[in-house]
Amino acid sequence: MLKQIKTPFTEMMGIDFPIIAAPMFLVSNADIVSEASEAGGIGTFPALNYRPLENYAAALKEMREKTKKPIGLNIIVNKSNTRQNDDLRIALDHGVNLFITSLGNPKTVIQEAHKNGAKVFCDVTNLDHALKVQDLGADGVIAVGAGAGGHAGPISPLVLIPWLKTRLNIPIIAAGGISHGSMIAACMALGASGVSVGTRFIASKEANVDQAYKDAIIKSTPEDIVMTTRVSGTPAAVINTPYVQKMGTDLPWAMKVLKDHKLTKKYMVPLIHLMGMKSLEEAAVKPTWKTVWTAGQSVGLVEEILTVREIYKKLISEYEESVNNLNQLGIK
Ligand SMILES: Cc1cc2nc3c(=O)[nH]c(=O)nc-3n(C[C@H](O)[C@H](O)[C@H](O)COP(=O)(O)O)c2cc1C
């Protein structure tokens, strides 16, 4: 029986372990979310994984039938997400307990979530943004560091977490590069109240992605992860497959010019997004030579496909072992 790990985050959410199964576009599903929450952590998913809106409401209902424990949702809060008000309302109707906001201004989500007793954590990659969301009333931040899957931040978690800690009085969740319990212990030592783990759960039995994607997570090393702007216009971490090598990791020159020009920007940015999302979507669910697979540097320590519950158990046992090893070092 694993002992609980108590932190300000677990106390706030009423959960046993400070480990979020991070929201992942195309990967997070009802099984990952409910199993993560049942394992004592908290499962989360991006609202946009379920389209149209009826499928999203049905997915929330399914999750709620599978677990009564806290669950979380990721909402993109910039203008590109025209569904955000509906996403929020339907989530609150289904008793979602944790909101993770990314991009844009989280003010409305914070206000509405708080009226319903839910908590809001905002993705941040630097102190400036973290201070802004703290002022807006966020309950905590997800500190997305270098090495993360998805839109990784530029700063090493070793620096980012203590840096945020100097000025924040809300809990910090470390995200990026975590696929072994020793890394959780390290993040806690740096001052985090929990961790958010993405890439590790792509290689889970519950993930509904193409087997080749899961195999690539297991085979890849940290050196196989490259940053590309071709997926969304902002740097995203992907596996350096032959297709990524062929296409290059930078937008073509003409696209870049149109993206940065004030007259064409507003058409070009959504177009790049749409094209990138489409290629991710195709590669994630079916065999194709156009392999664009998002993943972070933590692939280096992912060695087998396990169930979500097994992954939780392994991370927690490794965490306990690391803490015990540190205790044995002692201080003389
Ligand atoms: C395949 C994939 C898709 C992701 N999609 C999203 C997303 O839709 N929204 C979001 O806020 N973060 C997204 N992320 C980032 C994760 O929520 C999390 O911050 C990140 O995975 C943590 O780093 P790790 O992958 O090294 O564990 C994604 C990450 C991956 C690997």
The ligand as an ORCA input file, in Angstrom:
! r2SCAN-3c Opt
* xyz 0 1
  C       1.137     14.918    -27.184
  C       1.022     16.143    -26.313
  C      -0.066     16.982    -26.464
  C      -0.213     18.101    -25.613
  N      -1.343     18.868    -25.739
  C      -1.557     19.882    -24.862
  C      -2.772     20.624    -24.902
  O      -3.657     20.385    -25.709
  N      -2.922     21.631    -23.993
  C      -1.960     21.920    -23.070
  O      -2.154     22.842    -22.255
  N      -0.814     21.227    -23.000
  C      -0.600     20.220    -23.871
  N       0.551     19.479    -23.781
  C       1.495     19.764    -22.690
  C       1.162     18.924    -21.460
  O      -0.055     19.312    -20.894
  C       2.268     19.011    -20.387
  O       2.492     20.347    -20.021
  C       3.575     18.399    -20.895
  O       3.310     17.203    -21.572
  C       4.515     18.124    -19.733
  O       5.747     17.700    -20.214
  P       6.144     16.150    -20.478
  O       5.491     15.773    -21.778
  O       7.618     16.236    -20.604
  O       5.660     15.336    -19.330
  C       0.752     18.382    -24.639
  C       1.859     17.519    -24.515
  C       1.998     16.421    -25.325
  C       3.183     15.500    -25.131
*
